[in-house]
Amino acid sequence: MSDRKPPQRAPGRQPIRKPDHVLFYGDNLEVLRDQRRIKDESVDLCYMDPPFNSKRNYNQIYNNVGSDDRAQAQAFIDTWKWDDHARSAHKQILGNDEGRYTSPLIELVRGLHGVLREGSLFAYLVGMSARISEIRRVLKPTGSFYIHCDPTSSHYLKLICDAVFCSQGGDFQNEVIWKRTTAHSGANKWAPVHDVILYYSKSGDVVWNSPRLAYEQAYLDKYYRFDDGDGRLYWRDNLCAAGTRKGRSGLPWRGISPTAKGMHWKFTIDRLDELDKEGRIYWPARGTMPQYKRYRDELKGKAVSDFWDDIDRINPVGSERLGYPTQKPLALLERIILASSNEGDVVLDPCCGCGTTIAAAQKLGRRWIGIDITYQSISLVLKRLEDQVGAPAWSELDLRIEQTGIPRDMDSAVALAHKRDDRVRKEFEKWAVLTYTNNRALINEKKGADGGIDGRVYFMTSATINAAMVLQVKSGIVNRGDIAKLHSDMLREGAEMATLITLTKPTGPMISEAKGAGRYHHELMDRDYDKIQIVTIQDIIEERRRLDIPLVKEVLKQGAKDKKKSGETLPLPGIDGSFEDNSPEVTDMVDYLKRGTAEASEAKPERAPAPRAARKKSREG
Ligand SMILES: C[S@@+](CC[C@H](N)C(=O)[O-])C[C@H]1O[C@@H](n2cnc3c(N)ncnc32)[C@H](O)[C@@H]1O
């Protein structure tokens, strides 16, 4: 990545290696406040895309109606509600705890409290105020901050960012409008098609690489069409601009006075002499103003405006899609990172989701720090990076990723099992299932009716048939009855195998009960497995025991790679973890497998399984 020289150190002392890549699993406010984790003025660029469910009725959010008022309605996390976290952050801001907050911010929060009262919107703004203040602290003086939001919250966030940044020497740079989709009919208002990205600098001396876009061919052909016979096409640009000047760009040149026309030269008259000598001035045959020859081959590209309509949202069946509900396009993050950081710089995403910022930073040779409060996100980031850098490079990179907050020993696993945070649910279960399956499992978000199945994987049993294994995690005392129950859950779910992941050691009767369920013959691998397997957390942590059956996703991914090479396309199943029996990922995967991968790859190009909406429409139509 960076070619910085290693720091000098005293002989005999072990180097303390600062990893180039750090993934924190936890609340970003806690991570940002911990100086041992992220030091003051150590980050070059921060992009933040916090969760906020603006699809809800705006009046409902604003008027703080009802006890179930939530600013965030994703199935796996309810981040913003007026709870102890919000109360504590509010108190800290009003009391200017440890001098972290600016007076304008304190006054702003005080005022908003009177207007919004204690609901999810105010909880969101208080949470954002605390986080944005910490983000400013960790930014280098040349650092930039981008916050991605939508029109539901952008005006509030702008007030907060102004109060944090502009009152301390920073500046508001832009409000970028990202046109993320096209208009749909249906709503009785103008179709909402854009997101807002607010961009701030920590000081007047900010990193800015002046990104450029290629000119459209039609524009080039229309203007850059003159040729003096040397093959270099040029445009005849004006040599004068509006307004008079007193200096050397306002003087008469070659008998022409720009001042008389209320204008000035774009160059000083000395420079005009030089340009004329170089043959860069076009003199029209009869008397009109000379013009400047602007050559097509010297164009640097056009500056990028603050209206972005050239980056499409994630294609629902494209290979970039990971199935994460709020995934942003890689191209969006690449644009931001290229504009506001240099190679080797540190890019921070405190709400990293499925890791779009991290993937872009990795691709562009930046160091990165990602934080997310859900293990599903962390698992997706790990899986995404593994896919991005390829298996051999991954094992090297893996060693250099510091994964903080993720259980590495039994004590931290027990701590996670007993952690109570009502903003996130079943984190221990998700961590256990995803770690054991190498981040491949689909997480079951449903509660209750399914008898406590925590996750599911699909594996190939032959070239054309797939089967399922269900996984259940237990963090308390377990006994024989748990195995009997898992057995009946497995049969009810139509799965061929089941795995119990347990924090406590299994008893002898449990092991006998599991053995009693019999063996499953895996045709493809010609191997027999216990239908019910028991894995302990200790096995996962200390023995690094992992599921070793080739899963459908692996096979499909390989199939997709092979097809890409041969110019065909095949949609990949998502790995979002928000499992539904009839989720498009699962049904497409099953459909595809049922049609037979082996025959399909030999026969005519595979047709992409239609997205669920399209299938539904065609059934209805
Ligand atoms: C809108 S998503 C980000 C999506 C991301 N830009 C991408 O392209 O994948 C917001 C993320 O913030 C995370 N999050 C919410 N509250 C958090 C907190 N307090 N600390 C860290 N992460 C949090 C959520 O788990 C979610 O993954």
The ligand as a MOL file (V3000), in Angstrom:
LIG
                    3D

  0  0  0     0  0            999 V3000
M  V30 BEGIN CTAB
M  V30 COUNTS 27 29 0 0 0
M  V30 BEGIN ATOM
M  V30 1 C -26.8370 3.0940 6.0100 0
M  V30 2 S -25.8460 1.7790 6.6000 0 CHG=1
M  V30 3 C -24.2960 2.0520 5.8350 0
M  V30 4 C -24.2100 1.4270 4.4680 0
M  V30 5 C -22.8500 1.5820 3.8410 0
M  V30 6 N -22.5890 2.9240 3.4000 0
M  V30 7 C -22.6850 0.6060 2.6830 0
M  V30 8 O -22.5030 1.0160 1.5430 0
M  V30 9 O -22.7690 -0.5850 2.9550 0 CHG=-1
M  V30 10 C -25.5970 2.2630 8.2330 0
M  V30 11 C -24.7730 1.3130 9.0840 0
M  V30 12 O -24.5210 1.9430 10.3320 0
M  V30 13 C -24.4490 0.9410 11.3240 0
M  V30 14 N -24.6320 1.5710 12.6350 0
M  V30 15 C -25.7760 2.0350 13.1780 0
M  V30 16 N -25.5460 2.5500 14.3920 0
M  V30 17 C -24.2260 2.4130 14.6180 0
M  V30 18 C -23.3820 2.7470 15.7140 0
M  V30 19 N -23.8570 3.3390 16.8070 0
M  V30 20 N -22.0740 2.4490 15.6230 0
M  V30 21 C -21.5730 1.8390 14.5070 0
M  V30 22 N -22.3330 1.4960 13.4400 0
M  V30 23 C -23.6390 1.7910 13.5030 0
M  V30 24 C -25.5490 -0.0270 10.9330 0
M  V30 25 O -25.3300 -1.3030 11.5080 0
M  V30 26 C -25.4370 -0.0160 9.4020 0
M  V30 27 O -24.6110 -1.0620 8.9830 0
M  V30 END ATOM
M  V30 BEGIN BOND
M  V30 1 1 1 2
M  V30 2 1 2 3
M  V30 3 1 2 10
M  V30 4 1 3 4
M  V30 5 1 4 5
M  V30 6 1 5 6
M  V30 7 1 5 7
M  V30 8 2 7 8
M  V30 9 1 7 9
M  V30 10 1 10 11
M  V30 11 1 11 12
M  V30 12 1 11 26
M  V30 13 1 12 13
M  V30 14 1 13 14
M  V30 15 1 13 24
M  V30 16 1 14 15
M  V30 17 1 14 23
M  V30 18 2 15 16
M  V30 19 1 16 17
M  V30 20 1 17 18
M  V30 21 2 17 23
M  V30 22 1 18 19
M  V30 23 2 18 20
M  V30 24 1 20 21
M  V30 25 2 21 22
M  V30 26 1 22 23
M  V30 27 1 24 25
M  V30 28 1 24 26
M  V30 29 1 26 27
M  V30 END BOND
M  V30 END CTAB
M  END
